[in-house]
Amino acid sequence: MKFSISNRKLLICTVIFLFLVFSGFIPAGAEESAPQSPKPAEAPKPFTASLDVLNQYVFRGLAVSKGDSAVFQPSVSLTLYGFTANIWSNMDTAQRTHNPNIPLTHQGDFRCNENDFTFSYTRELFPNFSATAGTVYYRLDYAQWDAFEVFGGASYTLPWFTTAFTMYREVAHYPGWWFQLDITKSIPLGYIEGMSLDLGASFGYLILEDKVKTVLDLAGTTGDYSEPHAGTVNAALKIPINQWVTLGPKIGLAFPLTDAASKYLIGNSWDKEDVHVFGGFNVTANF
């Protein structure tokens, strides 16, 4: 596995990003001028509704929209006693692709082309250490079959950042594994109470076991696949409107980790690209 020049540049950017996360960077204005008594912890709100409006849908490094239309991604969640049920959708205002490996029957149409149903359970086993397990059912309008994954993982919160590792296993029509490492950090900003800058980075390893259906490049070559796959760095600004609603802009960069991953992403992305810059706006309500 060799890294291309463009991948090296992206890797350098990622290292710089992680340095900022690890260093405990806090911008000016984020600290209070005088110590205050800690506030009592609020009970978590069980219901969450959110909406992302983005320029492109990117999933595990793969573009699932061409990038010349907007996508709307609503989500609703209910959490009780550690159990969470979530419904997430992707709505493309004009779905289209010029990738010969991605035939679409509704080119240019407004389509709700994906609905994900997630059910999970999370429990804190030790202070700052939590484990989670669950399932995801992907209803895919643009694929021949739907997908179904089971997953499990753990997270640990350090003083500087939170790290998590999760394993996903596809058990339906696309047999394979996805291993994901996440590093996140929320930086409080003192300009408005509750305002924060949320930073994140993720790195995934993909294993696909179906040699007949796995497309490896734009030429349509098939074969098995096991590679460090895609990385993502992202940032989101959260601005509280009241005690229930936050909003703000968000931006992310997704990139391949190896040359083989680059060929795979070009061969399977709707825009035939391996590097994607995506962003837009989010509004979230908690009750």
C-alpha positions as CSV (number, residue, x, y, z in Angstrom):
1,M,0.0,0.0,0.0
2,K,1.5,3.3,-1.1
3,F,0.4,6.8,-0.3
4,S,0.1,9.3,-3.2
5,I,1.3,12.9,-2.9
6,S,-2.2,14.2,-2.4
7,N,-2.8,11.7,0.3
8,R,0.4,12.8,2.1
9,K,-0.8,16.4,2.0
10,L,-4.1,15.3,3.5
11,L,-2.3,13.2,6.1
12,I,-0.3,16.3,7.1
13,C,-3.5,18.3,7.5
14,T,-5.0,15.5,9.6
15,V,-1.9,15.4,11.9
16,I,-2.1,19.2,12.4
17,F,-5.8,18.9,13.2
18,L,-5.1,16.1,15.7
19,F,-2.4,18.2,17.3
20,L,-4.9,21.0,17.9
21,V,-7.3,18.4,19.4
22,F,-4.7,16.8,21.7
23,S,-3.2,20.1,22.8
24,G,-6.3,21.2,24.7
25,F,-6.5,24.3,22.5
26,I,-9.0,26.9,23.9
27,P,-9.6,30.1,21.9
28,A,-9.6,33.5,23.5
29,G,-12.8,34.3,25.3
30,A,-13.6,30.7,26.2
31,E,-12.5,31.0,29.8
32,E,-14.5,32.8,32.5
33,S,-12.8,35.8,34.1
34,A,-13.6,34.6,37.6
35,P,-14.3,31.1,39.0
36,Q,-17.9,30.2,39.5
37,S,-19.7,27.5,41.5
38,P,-20.4,24.4,39.4
39,K,-23.9,24.1,38.2
40,P,-25.9,20.9,39.0
41,A,-25.9,18.5,36.2
42,E,-29.1,18.6,34.1
43,A,-31.1,15.4,33.4
44,P,-30.5,14.4,29.8
45,K,-33.4,15.2,27.4
46,P,-34.8,12.1,25.9
47,F,-36.0,13.5,22.5
48,T,-33.8,14.9,19.9
49,A,-34.7,16.2,16.4
50,S,-32.2,17.6,14.0
51,L,-31.8,18.7,10.4
52,D,-28.6,19.0,8.3
53,V,-28.7,20.9,5.0
54,L,-25.5,20.1,3.1
55,N,-23.9,20.4,-0.3
56,Q,-23.2,16.6,-0.5
57,Y,-23.9,13.3,1.3
58,V,-20.6,11.5,2.1
59,F,-20.7,8.2,3.9
60,R,-17.4,6.5,5.0
61,G,-15.5,8.5,2.4
62,L,-18.0,7.7,-0.4
63,A,-20.1,10.4,-2.1
64,V,-23.7,9.3,-2.3
65,S,-24.7,12.4,-4.2
66,K,-23.0,14.2,-7.2
67,G,-22.4,17.5,-5.3
68,D,-24.4,19.9,-7.6
69,S,-27.6,19.6,-5.5
70,A,-28.4,20.1,-1.9
71,V,-29.3,17.3,0.5
72,F,-31.6,17.5,3.5
73,Q,-30.9,15.0,6.3
74,P,-33.6,15.0,9.1
75,S,-33.1,12.8,12.1
76,V,-35.2,12.0,15.2
77,S,-34.1,10.1,18.3
78,L,-35.6,8.9,21.5
79,T,-33.4,7.8,24.4
80,L,-34.6,6.1,27.6
81,Y,-32.7,4.1,30.2
82,G,-29.7,3.8,27.9
83,F,-31.7,2.6,24.9
84,T,-31.9,4.8,21.8
85,A,-34.1,4.5,18.7
86,N,-33.2,6.7,15.8
87,I,-34.6,7.4,12.3
88,W,-32.4,9.2,9.8
89,S,-33.1,10.1,6.1
90,N,-31.3,11.5,3.1
91,M,-33.3,13.7,0.7
92,D,-31.5,14.7,-2.5
93,T,-33.0,17.7,-4.3
94,A,-31.8,16.5,-7.7
95,Q,-30.1,13.1,-7.4
96,R,-27.8,12.4,-10.4
97,T,-24.7,10.5,-11.2
98,H,-22.4,10.2,-14.2
99,N,-20.6,7.2,-12.7
100,P,-21.1,4.1,-15.0
101,N,-21.0,1.9,-11.9
102,I,-23.9,3.7,-10.3
103,P,-27.0,3.4,-12.6
104,L,-29.9,5.5,-11.3
105,T,-33.5,5.2,-12.6
106,H,-34.5,8.7,-11.3
107,Q,-31.8,11.0,-12.6
108,G,-32.4,14.6,-11.7
109,D,-35.4,13.9,-9.4
110,F,-36.0,15.0,-5.9
111,R,-35.8,11.7,-4.0
112,C,-35.8,10.5,-0.4
113,N,-33.3,7.8,-1.4
114,E,-32.2,6.5,2.0
115,N,-33.8,5.8,5.4
116,D,-31.7,4.4,8.3
117,F,-33.3,2.8,11.4
118,T,-30.9,2.4,14.4
119,F,-31.5,0.8,17.7
120,S,-28.8,0.7,20.3
121,Y,-28.0,0.4,24.0
122,T,-25.2,2.3,25.8
123,R,-24.0,1.9,29.3
124,E,-21.3,3.4,31.4
125,L,-19.2,0.5,32.8
126,F,-16.7,2.6,34.6
127,P,-16.2,6.4,35.1
128,N,-15.7,7.9,31.7
129,F,-15.8,4.5,30.0
130,S,-18.9,3.4,28.1
131,A,-19.8,0.5,25.9
132,T,-22.5,0.3,23.2
133,A,-24.1,-2.2,20.9
134,G,-26.9,-2.1,18.4
135,T,-28.2,-2.6,14.9
136,V,-28.7,-0.4,11.8
137,Y,-31.1,-1.2,8.9
138,Y,-30.4,0.8,5.8
139,R,-33.4,1.2,3.4
140,L,-31.6,2.1,0.1
141,D,-33.6,3.4,-2.8
142,Y,-30.5,3.6,-5.1
143,A,-29.2,0.1,-4.5
144,Q,-30.4,-3.4,-5.5
145,W,-30.7,-4.5,-1.9
146,D,-31.0,-2.9,1.5
147,A,-28.3,-3.4,4.1
148,F,-28.3,-4.5,7.7
149,E,-25.5,-4.1,10.2
150,V,-24.9,-5.1,13.8
151,F,-22.3,-3.1,15.7
152,G,-20.5,-2.8,19.1
153,G,-17.9,-0.5,20.6
154,A,-16.6,1.4,23.5
155,S,-15.6,5.1,24.2
156,Y,-13.4,6.7,26.8
157,T,-13.4,10.4,27.8
158,L,-10.1,11.9,28.7
159,P,-9.5,15.4,30.0
160,W,-8.5,16.6,26.5
161,F,-10.7,14.6,24.1
162,T,-13.0,11.6,23.8
163,T,-12.0,8.5,21.8
164,A,-14.2,5.7,20.6
165,F,-13.7,2.5,18.6
166,T,-16.7,0.8,16.9
167,M,-16.9,-2.4,14.8
168,Y,-19.7,-2.9,12.3
169,R,-20.7,-6.2,10.6
170,E,-22.9,-6.3,7.6
171,V,-25.1,-9.5,7.8
172,A,-27.4,-9.1,4.8
173,H,-26.4,-8.7,1.1
174,Y,-23.0,-6.9,1.4
175,P,-20.9,-9.1,3.7
176,G,-18.0,-7.2,5.3
177,W,-16.6,-5.3,8.2
178,W,-16.1,-1.6,9.0
179,F,-13.8,-0.6,11.9
180,Q,-13.9,3.0,12.9
181,L,-11.8,5.1,15.3
182,D,-13.2,8.4,16.4
183,I,-11.6,11.3,18.2
184,T,-13.8,14.2,19.3
185,K,-13.4,17.4,21.3
186,S,-15.9,20.0,22.3
187,I,-14.4,23.5,23.0
188,P,-16.7,25.8,25.1
189,L,-16.8,29.4,23.8
190,G,-17.5,32.1,26.3
191,Y,-19.2,34.5,23.9
192,I,-22.6,32.9,24.5
193,E,-23.5,30.5,27.3
194,G,-23.7,27.0,25.9
195,M,-21.9,27.9,22.7
196,S,-19.2,25.5,21.5
197,L,-16.8,24.5,18.7
198,D,-17.0,20.7,18.1
199,L,-14.1,19.1,16.4
200,G,-13.9,15.5,15.2
201,A,-11.7,13.1,13.3
202,S,-12.4,9.5,12.2
203,F,-10.5,6.8,10.5
204,G,-12.0,3.6,9.0
205,Y,-10.8,0.2,7.9
206,L,-13.0,-1.6,5.3
207,I,-13.2,-5.3,4.6
208,L,-15.5,-6.5,1.7
209,E,-15.8,-10.3,1.3
210,D,-18.0,-10.6,-1.8
211,K,-15.6,-11.0,-4.8
212,V,-18.3,-10.9,-7.4
213,K,-20.1,-7.6,-6.5
214,T,-17.3,-5.5,-5.0
215,V,-16.3,-2.8,-7.6
216,L,-12.7,-1.8,-7.0
217,D,-12.2,1.1,-9.5
218,L,-13.9,3.2,-12.2
219,A,-13.2,0.6,-14.8
220,G,-15.6,-1.8,-13.0
221,T,-12.9,-4.3,-11.9
222,T,-14.2,-6.6,-9.2
223,G,-12.4,-8.5,-6.4
224,D,-12.0,-8.7,-2.7
225,Y,-11.0,-5.6,-0.7
226,S,-9.3,-5.1,2.7
227,E,-7.7,-1.7,3.2
228,P,-7.3,1.3,5.5
229,H,-10.1,3.1,3.8
230,A,-11.2,6.7,4.6
231,G,-10.5,9.4,7.0
232,T,-12.7,12.4,7.9
233,V,-12.0,15.7,9.8
234,N,-14.9,18.0,10.6
235,A,-15.8,21.0,12.6
236,A,-19.2,22.4,13.8
237,L,-20.1,25.6,15.5
238,K,-23.1,25.2,18.0
239,I,-25.0,28.4,18.8
240,P,-27.7,28.0,21.4
241,I,-31.0,29.9,20.6
242,N,-32.7,28.9,23.8
243,Q,-32.6,26.0,26.3
244,W,-33.9,23.6,23.6
245,V,-32.5,24.7,20.2
246,T,-29.0,25.1,18.8
247,L,-27.9,25.9,15.3
248,G,-24.8,26.6,13.4
249,P,-22.5,25.9,10.4
250,K,-20.5,22.7,9.9
251,I,-17.8,21.6,7.5
252,G,-15.9,18.4,6.8
253,L,-13.2,16.9,4.6
254,A,-13.2,13.2,3.6
255,F,-10.2,11.5,2.0
256,P,-8.8,8.1,1.1
257,L,-6.1,6.5,3.3
258,T,-4.3,4.5,0.6
259,D,-4.1,4.3,-3.2
260,A,-6.3,1.3,-3.3
261,A,-8.9,3.2,-1.3
262,S,-8.6,6.1,-3.7
263,K,-9.4,3.9,-6.7
264,Y,-12.3,2.3,-4.8
265,L,-13.8,5.7,-3.9
266,I,-13.4,7.0,-7.5
267,G,-15.1,3.8,-8.8
268,N,-18.1,4.0,-6.4
269,S,-18.6,7.7,-5.6
270,W,-21.5,9.3,-7.6
271,D,-19.2,12.2,-8.5
272,K,-16.2,10.0,-9.4
273,E,-14.0,11.7,-6.9
274,D,-12.0,10.4,-4.0
275,V,-11.7,13.6,-1.9
276,H,-14.8,15.4,-0.8
277,V,-15.3,18.7,1.0
278,F,-18.8,18.9,2.4
279,G,-20.6,21.3,4.7
280,G,-23.7,23.3,5.4
281,F,-26.0,24.1,8.3
282,N,-27.5,22.2,11.3
283,V,-30.4,22.9,13.6
284,T,-31.0,20.6,16.6
285,A,-33.8,20.6,19.2
286,N,-33.7,18.7,22.5
287,F,-36.7,18.1,24.7
